[in-house]
Amino acid sequence: MQEKQKIAEQILHMASQRGADKSTCPSEIARMLFPDHWREHMSNVMEVAIGLYIEGKISITQQGKAVDVEKIKGPVRIKQPLD
């Protein structure tokens, strides 16, 4: 549980820090929190990101457009919620 809270805090911090016009890659979050084993944590990062998206706290995009989080395929970006 603490790991997911730590991930959520980092995602929200990065989204806030980057502002409305910039985004971050989920792997960047994983690399910051788990530098030696970041790939092992990618599924948790995405799970937490999807939860934050459902709560309306972030947006998840592909090629600059909102993505259906139930059908994610390929690389995504995390950013502040889209208006």
Summary of the structure (lengths in Angstrom):
residues: 83
radius of gyration: 11.6
end to end distance: 30.3
largest distance: 36.0
contacts: 221
relative contact order: 0.21
helix: 54%
strand: 12%
